[in-house]
Amino acid sequence: MLFGLLGVLLNALRSGTTVVIDELDRSIHPIVLRALVRLFTDKAYNTNNAQLVITVHNTELLDDDDLRVSEVGIVRKNLENGTQLCRLCDFQGVRNVKNFRLGYLNGYFAGIPFPAL
């Protein structure tokens, strides 16, 4: 999957376009995933303001310093309100210096799936 995708990602970086990928972490090692995300967040590589929009289940990206609170969204599902997407900056008191992963795993952002049985 990575080799087929690499050309698309490099082309987006060159042309400044947006790439949308569902579950990018499904077939890629977490270290490679972080490197791919850094290509888009580091201005040295992303000189044309390309965008990478991805969905992942890998929480390791949340403790990375490369992502800002406005760049991370958490999908929350419940029986009352259905599915909602909230950015981390929508939560009170969340700043770029916090460990997003720890807050997520502790349930602060309410994105942890709890089956309604």
N, C-alpha and C positions, 0 to 999 in steps of 0.2 A: 504494500500500500504506500509506503513512504516514497519509493522511487517514482511512482506515478504521480504522487502529490507534489513532490519537490519542484517539478517544472511549473506547476500552477502557482505555487507560492512564490517562487523566484520571479515569475512573470508579473505577479501582482505587485511585488516590491519595486520592480522596474517601472511599471506603468502607473502605480498609485491607485490601484483598484481595490475592491473589497472581495474577500473570499469568505464564504460561509460553509462551515463543515460541522456536521452533526456527529457527536461522539468521537472526536479525534483521538482520544486516549485509548480507544478500544484495541487498536493494533499497533500502538507505538509505545516504546519504552518510556517511562517517566522522565528520564534524563534527556532523551531526544525531544520529547514534548516540550520541556522547558526551553530547550535551545530554539525550537521553532517559534515559540511565543516571543522569545527575546529578539528574534529577527524583526518582529513587528513593533516591539516596544522600544527598541534601541534606535535612536535617531541616526547613529552612525551607519546602520544598515537600511533603515527605512527613511530615506531622504525624500520620498515622494508622498508621504503620509498615507500609505496603504493601510487597509484595515483587515484584521482577522477576527471574524466572529465565529466562536466555537461553542459547542456544548461538551462538557466533560463530567465524569464522575470522580476523577482523580482529584483529591483534595490537596495534594502537594503543591499545586500551583498557587494555592491561597496563602502559603507562607513565604512566597517569593517576593522580593522587594521590587520586582519589575512591574507589578500590577498596582494600579491606584484604585481607590474606593469607587470612583466613577466608572471603572472599566470592568467591574465584577458584578454579575447579577445572580441572584439566588432564586430558583423556582420553588415556590411553596404550593403545596396542594392540601386541601382539606375539604370535607364534605359540605361545609357551609358556604365557602366563597369560591370553590373550584380551584383553578390554577392561576397563580399570580406570579409575576416576575418583579422582584424588587432589587434595585441596585444597593450595594453596600452603603453608599452615601445617603440612602434614604433612612438608615438607622441612626438614631441619635447617639452622639458620642463616638462614632467610628471615625478614625483618622487613618491616614496613610501609614502611620508608624505601627499600628497594631498588628498582631498576628491574626490574620483573618481565619486561618485554618483552625486554630484553637477555639475561637469564638463559634465557628460553624459546627465543629464537632461537639461542643458543649450545648448546642441547640439555641444559641443566642439569635441566630438569623432564621430559625424555624424552617430550615430547608432539609433537615434530616427526615427521611421517610419513616413514618409510623403507620403501619397498616391499620385501617379502620375495620377491625374484626368485631 
